[in-house]
Amino acid sequence: MQQVFAGCRIIQSKRERLIAILTNVFVPCNGRFPFLITISTIFISGIGFSFKNSLISTISVLVVVLLGIMLTLIMSKFLSKTLLRGESSSFILELPPYRKPQVKKILIRSIFDRTLFVLGRAVSVAAPAGIILWIFANVNIGNISILTMIANFLEPFANLMGLDGYILTAFILGLPANEIVLPIILMCYMQKGTLVNLEDTFKIGEILIQNGWTLLTAINVMIFTLLHFPCSTTLITIKKETNSWKWTFVAFVLPTVCGIILCMFTNAIWNIGSYLLV
């Protein structure tokens, strides 16, 4: 995702560069795909290794990606008519002169300018976040952990989105990295004091179903996985590229509001349909 934002630098118009940066967050990154695939495999295609199951799972994830692309186009149009009004400019891409690749320089720049830089920023956020998560999971007030208290507080709002308090809490605490959202959900359900990392999809499915997950829950989780605030490293990159807290805040709020509205809409339509069919 960081390379995508850096690629926006070739856009000469500041206005259109901002639109590209703000709408890139609607396309799922590598941190969100494993969660989408896991939920799709458990609740939509059914756990199994048949060609049919794989095809259904692939199509469902593809639909989510296409939803993100569609929202990218819609929000680009919306931003160009509201917050970032202006004249459209022509796009000219000048190809650089061909030079023989220098393997040593490529490796050095890849390691130091990309990998270590991104890892450094991730650690600077992940370490404090890990401490906070441990405190929330292990410190009790009365007989209830702080994590459960937060989940209970968020429960009514989460129910409007077709989720539960633990799911919404996991998304919030997953700000450092999207990869830890599912482990946090499992940690909450299993009442563990540390992150839970299960690789058995069948076991994960059992835990989720035992804690009230339905097809509606899975659909809304997939929607909110696609449409919620970017991870901390991405937000730091946006701040660096835009040099503005204002646009970083917009990049945080824009997909999150879209996700909340769409989940509430899906939940309402599902409940109305279920009521009419009874």
C-alpha positions in Angstrom: 0.0 0.0 0.0 2.9 2.4 0.8 4.3 1.9 -2.8 0.8 2.7 -4.2 0.8 6.1 -2.3 4.3 6.8 -3.5 3.2 6.1 -7.0 0.7 8.9 -6.7 3.7 11.3 -6.9 3.7 11.0 -10.7 0.4 12.9 -10.8 1.3 16.5 -11.3 -2.0 18.0 -10.2 -2.1 18.4 -6.4 -5.9 18.1 -6.4 -5.9 14.9 -8.4 -3.0 13.5 -6.4 -5.0 14.0 -3.2 -8.1 12.3 -4.7 -5.9 9.3 -5.7 -4.4 9.1 -2.2 -7.8 9.4 -0.4 -9.5 6.8 -2.6 -6.7 4.2 -2.7 -7.8 3.0 0.8 -11.0 1.5 -0.8 -8.9 -1.3 -2.4 -8.0 -4.1 0.1 -4.3 -4.5 0.9 -2.4 -7.7 1.6 -3.3 -7.4 5.3 -7.0 -7.7 4.6 -7.1 -10.4 2.0 -6.3 -13.4 4.4 -9.2 -12.3 6.6 -11.6 -11.9 3.7 -10.6 -15.3 2.3 -11.0 -17.0 5.7 -14.5 -15.6 6.3 -15.5 -16.4 2.7 -14.3 -20.0 3.0 -16.1 -20.6 6.3 -19.5 -19.0 5.7 -20.0 -18.6 2.0 -18.3 -21.4 0.1 -18.2 -23.9 2.9 -15.0 -25.5 4.3 -13.7 -28.0 1.8 -11.2 -28.5 -1.0 -13.5 -29.1 -4.0 -13.3 -27.0 -7.1 -16.8 -25.7 -6.5 -16.0 -24.4 -3.0 -12.8 -22.7 -4.2 -14.7 -21.1 -7.1 -17.5 -19.7 -4.8 -14.9 -18.4 -2.3 -12.9 -16.7 -5.1 -16.0 -15.1 -6.6 -17.2 -13.8 -3.2 -13.8 -12.2 -2.5 -13.8 -10.8 -6.1 -17.2 -9.2 -5.5 -15.8 -7.5 -2.4 -12.8 -6.2 -4.4 -15.1 -5.0 -7.2 -17.2 -3.2 -4.5 -14.1 -1.4 -3.4 -13.2 -0.4 -7.0 -16.8 0.8 -7.6 -16.6 2.9 -4.4 -13.2 4.3 -5.5 -14.8 5.7 -8.6 -17.9 7.0 -6.8 -15.9 8.7 -4.0 -13.4 10.1 -6.6 -16.4 11.8 -8.3 -17.8 12.9 -4.9 -14.5 14.4 -3.8 -13.9 16.2 -7.1 -17.4 17.8 -6.8 -17.1 18.8 -3.1 -13.9 19.0 -1.0 -11.5 19.0 -4.0 -13.4 20.9 -6.7 -11.3 22.1 -9.6 -10.5 21.7 -13.3 -9.5 18.3 -14.6 -6.0 18.2 -16.0 -4.5 16.0 -18.7 -2.4 13.1 -17.6 1.0 12.7 -19.3 3.2 9.9 -18.4 6.8 10.4 -19.5 8.7 7.2 -19.7 12.2 7.4 -18.2 15.3 6.5 -20.3 16.2 2.9 -20.3 19.2 2.0 -18.2 20.8 -1.2 -17.4 19.6 -2.4 -13.9 22.1 -2.2 -11.1 21.4 -5.2 -8.9 23.4 -4.0 -5.9 21.7 -0.6 -5.8 18.3 -2.2 -6.2 18.9 -4.6 -3.2 20.3 -1.8 -1.0 17.4 0.6 -1.7 14.9 -2.2 -1.3 16.3 -3.2 2.1 17.1 0.2 3.6 14.7 2.6 1.8 11.7 0.3 1.8 11.8 -2.8 4.1 13.6 -1.4 7.1 11.8 2.0 6.9 8.4 0.4 6.8 9.3 -2.1 9.6 10.6 0.7 11.7 7.4 2.7 11.4 5.3 -0.5 12.1 7.3 -1.4 15.2 7.0 2.2 16.6 3.2 1.8 16.6 2.9 -2.0 17.1 4.9 -2.1 20.3 2.8 0.4 22.3 -0.4 -1.0 20.8 0.7 -4.5 21.9 1.2 -3.3 25.5 -2.2 -1.5 25.5 -3.9 -4.7 24.1 -2.3 -6.9 26.8 -3.5 -4.4 29.5 -7.0 -4.4 28.2 -7.1 -8.2 28.0 -5.5 -8.9 31.4 -6.5 -6.1 33.7 -10.0 -6.6 35.4 -12.3 -4.0 36.9 -14.5 -6.0 39.2 -14.8 -9.4 37.4 -14.7 -8.0 33.9 -11.7 -7.2 31.8 -11.3 -3.8 30.3 -11.5 -5.4 26.8 -15.0 -6.9 27.7 -16.1 -3.5 29.1 -15.2 -1.8 25.9 -17.0 -4.5 23.9 -20.1 -4.2 26.0 -20.1 -0.4 25.5 -19.8 -0.8 21.7 -22.4 -3.7 21.6 -25.5 -1.6 20.8 -23.8 0.3 18.0 -22.2 -2.8 16.7 -25.6 -4.6 16.6 -26.9 -1.8 14.3 -24.1 -2.8 11.9 -24.9 -6.5 12.1 -21.8 -7.2 14.2 -21.1 -7.6 17.9 -19.1 -5.6 20.4 -16.0 -7.9 20.3 -15.8 -7.6 16.5 -16.0 -3.8 16.5 -13.5 -3.7 19.3 -11.1 -5.9 17.3 -11.3 -3.6 14.3 -10.5 -0.6 16.5 -7.6 -2.4 18.3 -6.4 -3.7 14.9 -5.3 -0.2 13.9 -1.6 -1.1 14.0 -2.1 -3.9 11.5 -5.1 -5.5 9.8 -3.6 -8.9 10.2 -4.3 -8.9 14.0 -8.1 -8.3 13.7 -9.1 -12.0 13.5 -6.6 -13.0 16.3 -8.1 -10.3 18.5 -11.6 -11.6 17.8 -10.6 -15.2 18.7 -8.8 -13.9 21.8 -12.0 -12.2 23.0 -14.2 -15.2 22.3 -11.8 -17.6 24.0 -11.2 -15.3 26.9 -7.4 -15.5 26.5 -4.9 -13.0 27.7 -2.8 -13.0 24.5 -3.5 -13.0 20.8 -4.8 -16.3 19.4 -3.4 -17.5 16.1 -5.2 -20.6 14.7 -4.4 -22.0 11.3 -7.2 -24.6 11.3 -10.1 -23.0 9.3 -12.6 -25.5 10.6 -11.7 -24.7 14.3 -11.9 -21.0 13.6 -15.4 -21.5 12.0 -16.5 -23.5 15.1 -15.5 -20.7 17.5 -17.1 -18.0 15.4 -20.4 -20.0 15.0 -20.5 -20.8 18.7 -20.3 -17.1 19.4 -23.3 -16.2 17.3 -21.9 -15.6 13.8 -24.3 -16.1 11.0 -24.1 -15.5 7.2 -25.2 -11.9 7.9 -22.4 -11.4 10.4 -19.9 -12.8 7.8 -21.1 -10.5 5.1 -21.0 -7.4 7.2 -17.5 -8.4 8.5 -16.3 -8.7 5.0 -17.8 -5.3 4.1 -16.2 -3.6 7.1 -12.9 -5.4 6.4 -12.9 -3.6 3.1 -14.3 -0.3 4.3 -12.7 0.8 7.5 -9.9 3.1 8.5 -6.4 2.3 7.1 -3.8 0.8 9.3 -1.4 3.0 11.3 1.5 2.5 8.8 -0.7 3.6 5.9 -1.9 6.6 7.8 1.6 7.6 8.6 2.4 7.3 4.9 -0.6 9.5 4.0 0.5 12.1 6.4 4.0 12.1 4.9 2.7 12.3 1.3 0.1 15.0 2.0 2.0 16.8 4.7 -1.5 17.5 6.3 -3.3 16.1 9.3 -6.5 17.3 7.7 -6.3 15.0 4.7 -5.0 12.1 6.9 -8.1 12.6 9.0 -10.3 12.5 5.9 -8.5 9.3 4.8 -9.4 7.8 8.2 -13.0 8.9 8.3 -14.1 8.5 4.6 -13.9 4.7 4.3 -15.1 4.2 7.9 -18.3 6.2 7.4 -18.9 4.3 4.1 -18.4 1.0 5.9 -20.7 1.9 8.8 -23.5 3.1 6.5 -23.2 0.1 4.2 -23.2 -2.4 7.1 -26.2 -0.7 8.6 -28.0 -0.8 5.3 -27.2 -4.5 4.7 -28.3 -5.3 8.3 -31.6 -3.4 7.9 -32.4 -5.0 4.5 -31.6 -8.5 5.9 -33.8 -8.0 9.0 -36.7 -6.5 6.9 -36.5 -9.5 4.5 -36.4 -12.0 7.4 -39.4 -10.3 9.0 -41.4 -10.4 5.8 -40.6 -14.1 5.2 -41.8 -15.2 8.6 
